[in-house]
Amino acid sequence: MSYYSGCLDSHKPHFLEACFLCRKTLGRNSDIYMYRGNTPFCSKECRQEQIEIDQSTEKKSWKMSSSSSRSIRKSDPKDSTPNKDVRTGTVAVA
């Protein structure tokens, strides 16, 4: 006996059905190469390519955040002193 459990079009693929990078179907009896917890790949090559993509993205975001923090520091009004004439010497008050 089978039960109707809703619309047949609402089938969500299982995360282990296809390679994350190339979308190749992962076979039942083939090796699955995992990366960052639950990201499946069909081969070591696909997994390595994704690792390199992630590293490149992280380097770019690190460089952008680093350069933006430097520009913020340069333009921070608290850190810069206004151009004022300062006189030094002794002041006598009577």
HTML snippet that shows the backbone in 3Dmol.js (N, CA, C, O; Angstrom):
<script src="https://3Dmol.org/build/3Dmol-min.js"></script>
<div id="view" style="width:600px;height:400px;position:relative"></div>
<script>
const pdb = `
ATOM      1  N   MET A   1       0.841  -1.161   0.000  1.00  0.00           N
ATOM      2  CA  MET A   1       0.000   0.000   0.000  1.00  0.00           C
ATOM      3  C   MET A   1       0.896   1.237   0.000  1.00  0.00           C
ATOM      4  O   MET A   1       1.849   1.301   0.777  1.00  0.00           O
ATOM      5  N   SER A   2       0.612   2.215  -0.850  1.00  0.00           N
ATOM      6  CA  SER A   2       1.386   3.450  -0.875  1.00  0.00           C
ATOM      7  C   SER A   2       0.508   4.618  -0.459  1.00  0.00           C
ATOM      8  O   SER A   2      -0.707   4.612  -0.658  1.00  0.00           O
ATOM      9  N   TYR A   3       1.134   5.589   0.105  1.00  0.00           N
ATOM     10  CA  TYR A   3       0.433   6.779   0.582  1.00  0.00           C
ATOM     11  C   TYR A   3       0.869   7.985  -0.243  1.00  0.00           C
ATOM     12  O   TYR A   3       2.039   8.104  -0.607  1.00  0.00           O
ATOM     13  N   TYR A   4      -0.057   8.862  -0.530  1.00  0.00           N
ATOM     14  CA  TYR A   4       0.245  10.093  -1.260  1.00  0.00           C
ATOM     15  C   TYR A   4       0.786  11.106  -0.264  1.00  0.00           C
ATOM     16  O   TYR A   4       0.120  11.421   0.723  1.00  0.00           O
ATOM     17  N   SER A   5       1.974  11.613  -0.507  1.00  0.00           N
ATOM     18  CA  SER A   5       2.595  12.528   0.456  1.00  0.00           C
ATOM     19  C   SER A   5       2.754  13.935  -0.108  1.00  0.00           C
ATOM     20  O   SER A   5       3.642  14.672   0.323  1.00  0.00           O
ATOM     21  N   GLY A   6       1.930  14.312  -1.041  1.00  0.00           N
ATOM     22  CA  GLY A   6       2.010  15.670  -1.575  1.00  0.00           C
ATOM     23  C   GLY A   6       2.296  15.668  -3.053  1.00  0.00           C
ATOM     24  O   GLY A   6       2.200  14.637  -3.718  1.00  0.00           O
ATOM     25  N   CYS A   7       2.642  16.809  -3.553  1.00  0.00           N
ATOM     26  CA  CYS A   7       2.908  17.002  -4.971  1.00  0.00           C
ATOM     27  C   CYS A   7       4.176  16.252  -5.381  1.00  0.00           C
ATOM     28  O   CYS A   7       5.187  16.295  -4.680  1.00  0.00           O
ATOM     29  N   LEU A   8       4.111  15.577  -6.506  1.00  0.00           N
ATOM     30  CA  LEU A   8       5.265  14.819  -6.976  1.00  0.00           C
ATOM     31  C   LEU A   8       6.387  15.731  -7.470  1.00  0.00           C
ATOM     32  O   LEU A   8       7.547  15.321  -7.494  1.00  0.00           O
ATOM     33  N   ASP A   9       6.059  16.954  -7.861  1.00  0.00           N
ATOM     34  CA  ASP A   9       7.063  17.891  -8.368  1.00  0.00           C
ATOM     35  C   ASP A   9       7.888  18.518  -7.254  1.00  0.00           C
ATOM     36  O   ASP A   9       8.863  19.212  -7.541  1.00  0.00           O
ATOM     37  N   SER A  10       7.534  18.299  -6.004  1.00  0.00           N
ATOM     38  CA  SER A  10       8.240  18.945  -4.903  1.00  0.00           C
ATOM     39  C   SER A  10       9.441  18.133  -4.427  1.00  0.00           C
ATOM     40  O   SER A  10       9.956  18.380  -3.336  1.00  0.00           O
ATOM     41  N   HIS A  11       9.897  17.166  -5.228  1.00  0.00           N
ATOM     42  CA  HIS A  11      11.054  16.346  -4.856  1.00  0.00           C
ATOM     43  C   HIS A  11      12.298  17.224  -4.771  1.00  0.00           C
ATOM     44  O   HIS A  11      12.712  17.838  -5.755  1.00  0.00           O
ATOM     45  N   LYS A  12      12.879  17.269  -3.590  1.00  0.00           N
ATOM     46  CA  LYS A  12      14.135  17.999  -3.422  1.00  0.00           C
ATOM     47  C   LYS A  12      15.266  16.986  -3.528  1.00  0.00           C
ATOM     48  O   LYS A  12      15.229  15.949  -2.865  1.00  0.00           O
ATOM     49  N   PRO A  13      16.272  17.273  -4.354  1.00  0.00           N
ATOM     50  CA  PRO A  13      17.368  16.320  -4.500  1.00  0.00           C
ATOM     51  C   PRO A  13      18.163  16.213  -3.200  1.00  0.00           C
ATOM     52  O   PRO A  13      18.344  17.204  -2.494  1.00  0.00           O
ATOM     53  N   HIS A  14      18.622  15.041  -2.899  1.00  0.00           N
ATOM     54  CA  HIS A  14      19.475  14.821  -1.743  1.00  0.00           C
ATOM     55  C   HIS A  14      20.835  15.450  -2.039  1.00  0.00           C
ATOM     56  O   HIS A  14      21.283  15.449  -3.185  1.00  0.00           O
ATOM     57  N   PHE A  15      21.489  15.986  -1.015  1.00  0.00           N
ATOM     58  CA  PHE A  15      22.742  16.691  -1.265  1.00  0.00           C
ATOM     59  C   PHE A  15      23.848  15.779  -1.797  1.00  0.00           C
ATOM     60  O   PHE A  15      24.847  16.273  -2.320  1.00  0.00           O
ATOM     61  N   LEU A  16      23.692  14.473  -1.676  1.00  0.00           N
ATOM     62  CA  LEU A  16      24.700  13.550  -2.199  1.00  0.00           C
ATOM     63  C   LEU A  16      24.355  12.994  -3.573  1.00  0.00           C
ATOM     64  O   LEU A  16      24.980  12.028  -4.010  1.00  0.00           O
ATOM     65  N   GLU A  17      23.392  13.567  -4.260  1.00  0.00           N
ATOM     66  CA  GLU A  17      23.008  13.057  -5.579  1.00  0.00           C
ATOM     67  C   GLU A  17      23.921  13.526  -6.701  1.00  0.00           C
ATOM     68  O   GLU A  17      24.058  12.837  -7.712  1.00  0.00           O
ATOM     69  N   ALA A  18      24.546  14.684  -6.539  1.00  0.00           N
ATOM     70  CA  ALA A  18      25.361  15.223  -7.629  1.00  0.00           C
ATOM     71  C   ALA A  18      26.586  15.941  -7.079  1.00  0.00           C
ATOM     72  O   ALA A  18      26.590  16.430  -5.950  1.00  0.00           O
ATOM     73  N   CYS A  19      27.624  15.991  -7.908  1.00  0.00           N
ATOM     74  CA  CYS A  19      28.857  16.709  -7.580  1.00  0.00           C
ATOM     75  C   CYS A  19      28.536  18.195  -7.438  1.00  0.00           C
ATOM     76  O   CYS A  19      27.823  18.757  -8.269  1.00  0.00           O
ATOM     77  N   PHE A  20      29.052  18.824  -6.402  1.00  0.00           N
ATOM     78  CA  PHE A  20      28.794  20.238  -6.146  1.00  0.00           C
ATOM     79  C   PHE A  20      29.341  21.120  -7.265  1.00  0.00           C
ATOM     80  O   PHE A  20      28.752  22.155  -7.578  1.00  0.00           O
ATOM     81  N   LEU A  21      30.453  20.728  -7.867  1.00  0.00           N
ATOM     82  CA  LEU A  21      31.101  21.568  -8.872  1.00  0.00           C
ATOM     83  C   LEU A  21      30.597  21.299 -10.284  1.00  0.00           C
ATOM     84  O   LEU A  21      30.141  22.219 -10.964  1.00  0.00           O
ATOM     85  N   CYS A  22      30.674  20.062 -10.727  1.00  0.00           N
ATOM     86  CA  CYS A  22      30.334  19.766 -12.124  1.00  0.00           C
ATOM     87  C   CYS A  22      28.919  19.215 -12.301  1.00  0.00           C
ATOM     88  O   CYS A  22      28.464  19.019 -13.428  1.00  0.00           O
ATOM     89  N   ARG A  23      28.238  18.971 -11.208  1.00  0.00           N
ATOM     90  CA  ARG A  23      26.838  18.477 -11.204  1.00  0.00           C
ATOM     91  C   ARG A  23      26.691  17.071 -11.778  1.00  0.00           C
ATOM     92  O   ARG A  23      25.579  16.645 -12.093  1.00  0.00           O
ATOM     93  N   LYS A  24      27.795  16.351 -11.917  1.00  0.00           N
ATOM     94  CA  LYS A  24      27.746  14.968 -12.379  1.00  0.00           C
ATOM     95  C   LYS A  24      27.039  14.126 -11.311  1.00  0.00           C
ATOM     96  O   LYS A  24      27.294  14.283 -10.117  1.00  0.00           O
ATOM     97  N   THR A  25      26.160  13.242 -11.750  1.00  0.00           N
ATOM     98  CA  THR A  25      25.441  12.380 -10.821  1.00  0.00           C
ATOM     99  C   THR A  25      26.422  11.470 -10.097  1.00  0.00           C
ATOM    100  O   THR A  25      27.287  10.853 -10.718  1.00  0.00           O
ATOM    101  N   LEU A  26      26.281  11.393  -8.795  1.00  0.00           N
ATOM    102  CA  LEU A  26      27.144  10.531  -7.995  1.00  0.00           C
ATOM    103  C   LEU A  26      26.538   9.136  -7.966  1.00  0.00           C
ATOM    104  O   LEU A  26      25.388   8.955  -7.564  1.00  0.00           O
ATOM    105  N   GLY A  27      27.315   8.160  -8.392  1.00  0.00           N
ATOM    106  CA  GLY A  27      26.841   6.784  -8.457  1.00  0.00           C
ATOM    107  C   GLY A  27      26.714   6.154  -7.085  1.00  0.00           C
ATOM    108  O   GLY A  27      27.365   6.577  -6.130  1.00  0.00           O
ATOM    109  N   ARG A  28      25.890   5.162  -6.999  1.00  0.00           N
ATOM    110  CA  ARG A  28      25.659   4.463  -5.727  1.00  0.00           C
ATOM    111  C   ARG A  28      26.914   3.744  -5.236  1.00  0.00           C
ATOM    112  O   ARG A  28      27.153   3.667  -4.031  1.00  0.00           O
ATOM    113  N   ASN A  29      27.717   3.218  -6.166  1.00  0.00           N
ATOM    114  CA  ASN A  29      28.887   2.439  -5.774  1.00  0.00           C
ATOM    115  C   ASN A  29      30.202   3.158  -6.064  1.00  0.00           C
ATOM    116  O   ASN A  29      31.249   2.519  -6.168  1.00  0.00           O
ATOM    117  N   SER A  30      30.153   4.470  -6.193  1.00  0.00           N
ATOM    118  CA  SER A  30      31.380   5.201  -6.478  1.00  0.00           C
ATOM    119  C   SER A  30      31.794   6.018  -5.248  1.00  0.00           C
ATOM    120  O   SER A  30      30.985   6.299  -4.365  1.00  0.00           O
ATOM    121  N   ASP A  31      33.061   6.385  -5.220  1.00  0.00           N
ATOM    122  CA  ASP A  31      33.574   7.183  -4.114  1.00  0.00           C
ATOM    123  C   ASP A  31      32.998   8.592  -4.179  1.00  0.00           C
ATOM    124  O   ASP A  31      32.769   9.140  -5.257  1.00  0.00           O
ATOM    125  N   ILE A  32      32.775   9.153  -3.022  1.00  0.00           N
ATOM    126  CA  ILE A  32      32.320  10.541  -2.908  1.00  0.00           C
ATOM    127  C   ILE A  32      33.365  11.268  -2.076  1.00  0.00           C
ATOM    128  O   ILE A  32      33.698  10.836  -0.972  1.00  0.00           O
ATOM    129  N   TYR A  33      33.879  12.362  -2.603  1.00  0.00           N
ATOM    130  CA  TYR A  33      34.913  13.136  -1.934  1.00  0.00           C
ATOM    131  C   TYR A  33      34.257  14.350  -1.292  1.00  0.00           C
ATOM    132  O   TYR A  33      33.642  15.171  -1.973  1.00  0.00           O
ATOM    133  N   MET A  34      34.394  14.456   0.030  1.00  0.00           N
ATOM    134  CA  MET A  34      33.713  15.511   0.779  1.00  0.00           C
ATOM    135  C   MET A  34      34.666  16.667   1.075  1.00  0.00           C
ATOM    136  O   MET A  34      35.882  16.495   1.164  1.00  0.00           O
ATOM    137  N   TYR A  35      34.078  17.837   1.223  1.00  0.00           N
ATOM    138  CA  TYR A  35      34.831  19.051   1.539  1.00  0.00           C
ATOM    139  C   TYR A  35      33.948  19.956   2.378  1.00  0.00           C
ATOM    140  O   TYR A  35      32.762  20.123   2.091  1.00  0.00           O
ATOM    141  N   ARG A  36      34.531  20.539   3.413  1.00  0.00           N
ATOM    142  CA  ARG A  36      33.827  21.457   4.319  1.00  0.00           C
ATOM    143  C   ARG A  36      32.510  20.882   4.819  1.00  0.00           C
ATOM    144  O   ARG A  36      31.450  21.494   4.686  1.00  0.00           O
ATOM    145  N   GLY A  37      32.601  19.725   5.382  1.00  0.00           N
ATOM    146  CA  GLY A  37      31.427  19.140   6.007  1.00  0.00           C
ATOM    147  C   GLY A  37      30.556  18.343   5.071  1.00  0.00           C
ATOM    148  O   GLY A  37      30.705  17.125   4.978  1.00  0.00           O
ATOM    149  N   ASN A  38      29.646  19.001   4.372  1.00  0.00           N
ATOM    150  CA  ASN A  38      28.662  18.264   3.579  1.00  0.00           C
ATOM    151  C   ASN A  38      28.627  18.680   2.116  1.00  0.00           C
ATOM    152  O   ASN A  38      27.556  18.726   1.511  1.00  0.00           O
ATOM    153  N   THR A  39      29.784  18.983   1.544  1.00  0.00           N
ATOM    154  CA  THR A  39      29.848  19.344   0.128  1.00  0.00           C
ATOM    155  C   THR A  39      30.468  18.181  -0.643  1.00  0.00           C
ATOM    156  O   THR A  39      31.663  17.921  -0.499  1.00  0.00           O
ATOM    157  N   PRO A  40      29.677  17.473  -1.461  1.00  0.00           N
ATOM    158  CA  PRO A  40      30.172  16.283  -2.152  1.00  0.00           C
ATOM    159  C   PRO A  40      30.778  16.591  -3.523  1.00  0.00           C
ATOM    160  O   PRO A  40      30.346  17.506  -4.226  1.00  0.00           O
ATOM    161  N   PHE A  41      31.798  15.793  -3.881  1.00  0.00           N
ATOM    162  CA  PHE A  41      32.435  15.915  -5.188  1.00  0.00           C
ATOM    163  C   PHE A  41      32.637  14.532  -5.776  1.00  0.00           C
ATOM    164  O   PHE A  41      32.798  13.551  -5.050  1.00  0.00           O
ATOM    165  N   CYS A  42      32.626  14.464  -7.103  1.00  0.00           N
ATOM    166  CA  CYS A  42      32.752  13.174  -7.790  1.00  0.00           C
ATOM    167  C   CYS A  42      34.197  12.711  -7.874  1.00  0.00           C
ATOM    168  O   CYS A  42      34.457  11.521  -8.050  1.00  0.00           O
ATOM    169  N   SER A  43      35.146  13.645  -7.748  1.00  0.00           N
ATOM    170  CA  SER A  43      36.553  13.270  -7.895  1.00  0.00           C
ATOM    171  C   SER A  43      37.432  14.178  -7.039  1.00  0.00           C
ATOM    172  O   SER A  43      37.004  15.229  -6.560  1.00  0.00           O
ATOM    173  N   LYS A  44      38.671  13.734  -6.866  1.00  0.00           N
ATOM    174  CA  LYS A  44      39.638  14.560  -6.136  1.00  0.00           C
ATOM    175  C   LYS A  44      39.896  15.861  -6.897  1.00  0.00           C
ATOM    176  O   LYS A  44      40.139  16.905  -6.292  1.00  0.00           O
ATOM    177  N   GLU A  45      39.842  15.787  -8.222  1.00  0.00           N
ATOM    178  CA  GLU A  45      40.109  16.965  -9.045  1.00  0.00           C
ATOM    179  C   GLU A  45      39.031  18.037  -8.851  1.00  0.00           C
ATOM    180  O   GLU A  45      39.347  19.218  -8.711  1.00  0.00           O
ATOM    181  N   CYS A  46      37.764  17.625  -8.843  1.00  0.00           N
ATOM    182  CA  CYS A  46      36.681  18.598  -8.627  1.00  0.00           C
ATOM    183  C   CYS A  46      36.787  19.214  -7.240  1.00  0.00           C
ATOM    184  O   CYS A  46      36.606  20.420  -7.071  1.00  0.00           O
ATOM    185  N   ARG A  47      37.080  18.377  -6.248  1.00  0.00           N
ATOM    186  CA  ARG A  47      37.219  18.888  -4.884  1.00  0.00           C
ATOM    187  C   ARG A  47      38.375  19.877  -4.801  1.00  0.00           C
ATOM    188  O   ARG A  47      38.236  20.934  -4.187  1.00  0.00           O
ATOM    189  N   GLN A  48      39.520  19.550  -5.410  1.00  0.00           N
ATOM    190  CA  GLN A  48      40.680  20.439  -5.381  1.00  0.00           C
ATOM    191  C   GLN A  48      40.382  21.762  -6.080  1.00  0.00           C
ATOM    192  O   GLN A  48      40.809  22.819  -5.616  1.00  0.00           O
ATOM    193  N   GLU A  49      39.661  21.709  -7.183  1.00  0.00           N
ATOM    194  CA  GLU A  49      39.305  22.937  -7.896  1.00  0.00           C
ATOM    195  C   GLU A  49      38.446  23.836  -7.007  1.00  0.00           C
ATOM    196  O   GLU A  49      38.643  25.051  -6.985  1.00  0.00           O
ATOM    197  N   GLN A  50      37.493  23.248  -6.271  1.00  0.00           N
ATOM    198  CA  GLN A  50      36.658  24.039  -5.373  1.00  0.00           C
ATOM    199  C   GLN A  50      37.483  24.626  -4.225  1.00  0.00           C
ATOM    200  O   GLN A  50      37.252  25.763  -3.814  1.00  0.00           O
ATOM    201  N   ILE A  51      38.431  23.867  -3.712  1.00  0.00           N
ATOM    202  CA  ILE A  51      39.314  24.373  -2.655  1.00  0.00           C
ATOM    203  C   ILE A  51      40.074  25.591  -3.154  1.00  0.00           C
ATOM    204  O   ILE A  51      40.184  26.590  -2.443  1.00  0.00           O
ATOM    205  N   GLU A  52      40.598  25.516  -4.371  1.00  0.00           N
ATOM    206  CA  GLU A  52      41.346  26.638  -4.943  1.00  0.00           C
ATOM    207  C   GLU A  52      40.443  27.843  -5.187  1.00  0.00           C
ATOM    208  O   GLU A  52      40.869  28.979  -4.978  1.00  0.00           O
ATOM    209  N   ILE A  53      39.216  27.619  -5.623  1.00  0.00           N
ATOM    210  CA  ILE A  53      38.253  28.716  -5.811  1.00  0.00           C
ATOM    211  C   ILE A  53      37.980  29.399  -4.475  1.00  0.00           C
ATOM    212  O   ILE A  53      37.978  30.627  -4.387  1.00  0.00           O
ATOM    213  N   ASP A  54      37.750  28.602  -3.440  1.00  0.00           N
ATOM    214  CA  ASP A  54      37.474  29.157  -2.117  1.00  0.00           C
ATOM    215  C   ASP A  54      38.657  29.942  -1.575  1.00  0.00           C
ATOM    216  O   ASP A  54      38.474  31.015  -1.001  1.00  0.00           O
ATOM    217  N   GLN A  55      39.873  29.422  -1.749  1.00  0.00           N
ATOM    218  CA  GLN A  55      41.061  30.120  -1.283  1.00  0.00           C
ATOM    219  C   GLN A  55      41.240  31.447  -2.005  1.00  0.00           C
ATOM    220  O   GLN A  55      41.598  32.446  -1.382  1.00  0.00           O
ATOM    221  N   SER A  56      41.000  31.469  -3.292  1.00  0.00           N
ATOM    222  CA  SER A  56      41.104  32.697  -4.072  1.00  0.00           C
ATOM    223  C   SER A  56      40.079  33.731  -3.601  1.00  0.00           C
ATOM    224  O   SER A  56      40.395  34.911  -3.451  1.00  0.00           O
ATOM    225  N   THR A  57      38.849  33.272  -3.373  1.00  0.00           N
ATOM    226  CA  THR A  57      37.793  34.167  -2.902  1.00  0.00           C
ATOM    227  C   THR A  57      38.127  34.727  -1.532  1.00  0.00           C
ATOM    228  O   THR A  57      37.915  35.912  -1.274  1.00  0.00           O
ATOM    229  N   GLU A  58      38.654  33.876  -0.645  1.00  0.00           N
ATOM    230  CA  GLU A  58      39.016  34.329   0.695  1.00  0.00           C
ATOM    231  C   GLU A  58      40.151  35.341   0.652  1.00  0.00           C
ATOM    232  O   GLU A  58      40.139  36.313   1.408  1.00  0.00           O
ATOM    233  N   LYS A  59      41.139  35.127  -0.227  1.00  0.00           N
ATOM    234  CA  LYS A  59      42.247  36.075  -0.354  1.00  0.00           C
ATOM    235  C   LYS A  59      41.751  37.427  -0.849  1.00  0.00           C
ATOM    236  O   LYS A  59      42.181  38.469  -0.354  1.00  0.00           O
ATOM    237  N   LYS A  60      40.838  37.412  -1.834  1.00  0.00           N
ATOM    238  CA  LYS A  60      40.299  38.655  -2.366  1.00  0.00           C
ATOM    239  C   LYS A  60      39.514  39.407  -1.300  1.00  0.00           C
ATOM    240  O   LYS A  60      39.657  40.623  -1.169  1.00  0.00           O
ATOM    241  N   SER A  61      38.691  38.702  -0.544  1.00  0.00           N
ATOM    242  CA  SER A  61      37.899  39.379   0.487  1.00  0.00           C
ATOM    243  C   SER A  61      38.795  39.878   1.605  1.00  0.00           C
ATOM    244  O   SER A  61      38.514  40.923   2.192  1.00  0.00           O
ATOM    245  N   TRP A  62      39.880  39.149   1.919  1.00  0.00           N
ATOM    246  CA  TRP A  62      40.809  39.594   2.938  1.00  0.00           C
ATOM    247  C   TRP A  62      41.530  40.858   2.485  1.00  0.00           C
ATOM    248  O   TRP A  62      41.690  41.796   3.266  1.00  0.00           O
ATOM    249  N   LYS A  63      41.965  40.888   1.226  1.00  0.00           N
ATOM    250  CA  LYS A  63      42.641  42.073   0.693  1.00  0.00           C
ATOM    251  C   LYS A  63      41.713  43.274   0.687  1.00  0.00           C
ATOM    252  O   LYS A  63      42.133  44.382   1.020  1.00  0.00           O
ATOM    253  N   MET A  64      40.451  43.069   0.312  1.00  0.00           N
ATOM    254  CA  MET A  64      39.499  44.173   0.277  1.00  0.00           C
ATOM    255  C   MET A  64      39.225  44.692   1.681  1.00  0.00           C
ATOM    256  O   MET A  64      39.171  45.905   1.882  1.00  0.00           O
ATOM    257  N   SER A  65      39.052  43.814   2.645  1.00  0.00           N
ATOM    258  CA  SER A  65      38.776  44.266   4.007  1.00  0.00           C
ATOM    259  C   SER A  65      40.009  44.932   4.605  1.00  0.00           C
ATOM    260  O   SER A  65      39.887  45.879   5.381  1.00  0.00           O
ATOM    261  N   SER A  66      41.179  44.451   4.254  1.00  0.00           N
ATOM    262  CA  SER A  66      42.416  45.037   4.745  1.00  0.00           C
ATOM    263  C   SER A  66      42.608  46.445   4.178  1.00  0.00           C
ATOM    264  O   SER A  66      42.951  47.364   4.923  1.00  0.00           O
ATOM    265  N   SER A  67      42.395  46.626   2.886  1.00  0.00           N
ATOM    266  CA  SER A  67      42.577  47.938   2.276  1.00  0.00           C
ATOM    267  C   SER A  67      41.494  48.911   2.721  1.00  0.00           C
ATOM    268  O   SER A  67      41.775  50.101   2.867  1.00  0.00           O
ATOM    269  N   SER A  68      40.283  48.453   2.939  1.00  0.00           N
ATOM    270  CA  SER A  68      39.224  49.357   3.392  1.00  0.00           C
ATOM    271  C   SER A  68      39.453  49.780   4.830  1.00  0.00           C
ATOM    272  O   SER A  68      39.110  50.906   5.190  1.00  0.00           O
ATOM    273  N   SER A  69      40.024  48.916   5.672  1.00  0.00           N
ATOM    274  CA  SER A  69      40.299  49.317   7.051  1.00  0.00           C
ATOM    275  C   SER A  69      41.445  50.318   7.094  1.00  0.00           C
ATOM    276  O   SER A  69      41.469  51.192   7.961  1.00  0.00           O
ATOM    277  N   ARG A  70      42.410  50.200   6.154  1.00  0.00           N
ATOM    278  CA  ARG A  70      43.486  51.191   6.090  1.00  0.00           C
ATOM    279  C   ARG A  70      42.946  52.548   5.678  1.00  0.00           C
ATOM    280  O   ARG A  70      43.359  53.562   6.241  1.00  0.00           O
ATOM    281  N   SER A  71      42.041  52.600   4.721  1.00  0.00           N
ATOM    282  CA  SER A  71      41.499  53.879   4.280  1.00  0.00           C
ATOM    283  C   SER A  71      40.625  54.497   5.356  1.00  0.00           C
ATOM    284  O   SER A  71      40.563  55.721   5.472  1.00  0.00           O
ATOM    285  N   ILE A  72      39.951  53.678   6.140  1.00  0.00           N
ATOM    286  CA  ILE A  72      39.152  54.202   7.245  1.00  0.00           C
ATOM    287  C   ILE A  72      40.069  54.813   8.291  1.00  0.00           C
ATOM    288  O   ILE A  72      39.784  55.886   8.822  1.00  0.00           O
ATOM    289  N   ARG A  73      41.174  54.129   8.590  1.00  0.00           N
ATOM    290  CA  ARG A  73      42.110  54.661   9.570  1.00  0.00           C
ATOM    291  C   ARG A  73      42.698  55.989   9.118  1.00  0.00           C
ATOM    292  O   ARG A  73      42.893  56.889   9.935  1.00  0.00           O
ATOM    293  N   LYS A  74      42.980  56.120   7.833  1.00  0.00           N
ATOM    294  CA  LYS A  74      43.555  57.359   7.327  1.00  0.00           C
ATOM    295  C   LYS A  74      42.566  58.514   7.415  1.00  0.00           C
ATOM    296  O   LYS A  74      42.968  59.651   7.663  1.00  0.00           O
ATOM    297  N   SER A  75      41.294  58.243   7.219  1.00  0.00           N
ATOM    298  CA  SER A  75      40.321  59.318   7.197  1.00  0.00           C
ATOM    299  C   SER A  75      39.582  59.486   8.519  1.00  0.00           C
ATOM    300  O   SER A  75      38.638  60.273   8.588  1.00  0.00           O
ATOM    301  N   ASP A  76      39.977  58.781   9.556  1.00  0.00           N
ATOM    302  CA  ASP A  76      39.303  58.869  10.848  1.00  0.00           C
ATOM    303  C   ASP A  76      39.633  60.216  11.495  1.00  0.00           C
ATOM    304  O   ASP A  76      40.804  60.486  11.762  1.00  0.00           O
ATOM    305  N   PRO A  77      38.634  61.068  11.756  1.00  0.00           N
ATOM    306  CA  PRO A  77      38.904  62.391  12.307  1.00  0.00           C
ATOM    307  C   PRO A  77      39.472  62.348  13.723  1.00  0.00           C
ATOM    308  O   PRO A  77      40.139  63.300  14.128  1.00  0.00           O
ATOM    309  N   LYS A  78      39.243  61.309  14.475  1.00  0.00           N
ATOM    310  CA  LYS A  78      39.778  61.227  15.830  1.00  0.00           C
ATOM    311  C   LYS A  78      41.293  61.072  15.810  1.00  0.00           C
ATOM    312  O   LYS A  78      41.978  61.553  16.713  1.00  0.00           O
ATOM    313  N   ASP A  79      41.822  60.401  14.785  1.00  0.00           N
ATOM    314  CA  ASP A  79      43.245  60.132  14.715  1.00  0.00           C
ATOM    315  C   ASP A  79      44.051  61.308  14.169  1.00  0.00           C
ATOM    316  O   ASP A  79      45.250  61.398  14.430  1.00  0.00           O
ATOM    317  N   SER A  80      43.435  62.190  13.435  1.00  0.00           N
ATOM    318  CA  SER A  80      44.179  63.287  12.843  1.00  0.00           C
ATOM    319  C   SER A  80      44.018  64.540  13.701  1.00  0.00           C
ATOM    320  O   SER A  80      42.960  64.785  14.281  1.00  0.00           O
ATOM    321  N   THR A  81      45.083  65.319  13.766  1.00  0.00           N
ATOM    322  CA  THR A  81      45.025  66.565  14.524  1.00  0.00           C
ATOM    323  C   THR A  81      44.773  67.696  13.558  1.00  0.00           C
ATOM    324  O   THR A  81      45.396  67.747  12.497  1.00  0.00           O
ATOM    325  N   PRO A  82      43.869  68.612  13.896  1.00  0.00           N
ATOM    326  CA  PRO A  82      43.600  69.734  12.995  1.00  0.00           C
ATOM    327  C   PRO A  82      44.803  70.666  12.927  1.00  0.00           C
ATOM    328  O   PRO A  82      45.613  70.704  13.853  1.00  0.00           O
ATOM    329  N   ASN A  83      44.922  71.411  11.844  1.00  0.00           N
ATOM    330  CA  ASN A  83      46.028  72.353  11.670  1.00  0.00           C
ATOM    331  C   ASN A  83      45.770  73.591  12.523  1.00  0.00           C
ATOM    332  O   ASN A  83      45.026  74.485  12.119  1.00  0.00           O
ATOM    333  N   LYS A  84      46.380  73.641  13.694  1.00  0.00           N
ATOM    334  CA  LYS A  84      46.257  74.782  14.598  1.00  0.00           C
ATOM    335  C   LYS A  84      47.646  75.249  14.982  1.00  0.00           C
ATOM    336  O   LYS A  84      48.570  74.444  15.093  1.00  0.00           O
ATOM    337  N   ASP A  85      47.793  76.542  15.182  1.00  0.00           N
ATOM    338  CA  ASP A  85      49.056  77.087  15.666  1.00  0.00           C
ATOM    339  C   ASP A  85      49.134  76.828  17.165  1.00  0.00           C
ATOM    340  O   ASP A  85      48.199  77.118  17.911  1.00  0.00           O
ATOM    341  N   VAL A  86      50.237  76.289  17.578  1.00  0.00           N
ATOM    342  CA  VAL A  86      50.428  76.014  18.990  1.00  0.00           C
ATOM    343  C   VAL A  86      51.632  76.831  19.449  1.00  0.00           C
ATOM    344  O   VAL A  86      52.708  76.762  18.854  1.00  0.00           O
ATOM    345  N   ARG A  87      51.436  77.609  20.525  1.00  0.00           N
ATOM    346  CA  ARG A  87      52.539  78.395  21.094  1.00  0.00           C
ATOM    347  C   ARG A  87      52.986  77.761  22.394  1.00  0.00           C
ATOM    348  O   ARG A  87      52.174  77.397  23.245  1.00  0.00           O
ATOM    349  N   THR A  88      54.262  77.640  22.525  1.00  0.00           N
ATOM    350  CA  THR A  88      54.803  77.088  23.759  1.00  0.00           C
ATOM    351  C   THR A  88      55.515  78.175  24.508  1.00  0.00           C
ATOM    352  O   THR A  88      55.998  79.129  23.898  1.00  0.00           O
ATOM    353  N   GLY A  89      55.594  78.062  25.810  1.00  0.00           N
ATOM    354  CA  GLY A  89      56.280  79.052  26.628  1.00  0.00           C
ATOM    355  C   GLY A  89      55.640  79.123  28.001  1.00  0.00           C
ATOM    356  O   GLY A  89      54.862  78.250  28.387  1.00  0.00           O
ATOM    357  N   THR A  90      55.978  80.174  28.734  1.00  0.00           N
ATOM    358  CA  THR A  90      55.485  80.350  30.091  1.00  0.00           C
ATOM    359  C   THR A  90      54.390  81.387  30.104  1.00  0.00           C
ATOM    360  O   THR A  90      54.481  82.432  29.460  1.00  0.00           O
ATOM    361  N   VAL A  91      53.341  81.068  30.864  1.00  0.00           N
ATOM    362  CA  VAL A  91      52.233  82.003  30.982  1.00  0.00           C
ATOM    363  C   VAL A  91      52.176  82.443  32.448  1.00  0.00           C
ATOM    364  O   VAL A  91      52.157  81.611  33.355  1.00  0.00           O
ATOM    365  N   ALA A  92      52.151  83.758  32.665  1.00  0.00           N
ATOM    366  CA  ALA A  92      52.063  84.294  34.017  1.00  0.00           C
ATOM    367  C   ALA A  92      50.709  84.965  34.190  1.00  0.00           C
ATOM    368  O   ALA A  92      50.311  85.801  33.379  1.00  0.00           O
ATOM    369  N   VAL A  93      50.007  84.592  35.252  1.00  0.00           N
ATOM    370  CA  VAL A  93      48.700  85.163  35.508  1.00  0.00           C
ATOM    371  C   VAL A  93      48.773  85.923  36.815  1.00  0.00           C
ATOM    372  O   VAL A  93      49.278  85.409  37.813  1.00  0.00           O
ATOM    373  N   ALA A  94      48.256  87.181  36.810  1.00  0.00           N
ATOM    374  CA  ALA A  94      48.323  87.987  38.033  1.00  0.00           C
ATOM    375  C   ALA A  94      46.989  88.139  38.684  1.00  0.00           C
ATOM    376  O   ALA A  94      46.880  88.791  39.723  1.00  0.00           O
TER     377      ALA A  94
END
`;
const viewer = $3Dmol.createViewer("view");
viewer.addModel(pdb, "pdb");
viewer.setStyle({}, {cartoon: {color: "spectrum"}});
viewer.zoomTo();
viewer.render();
</script>
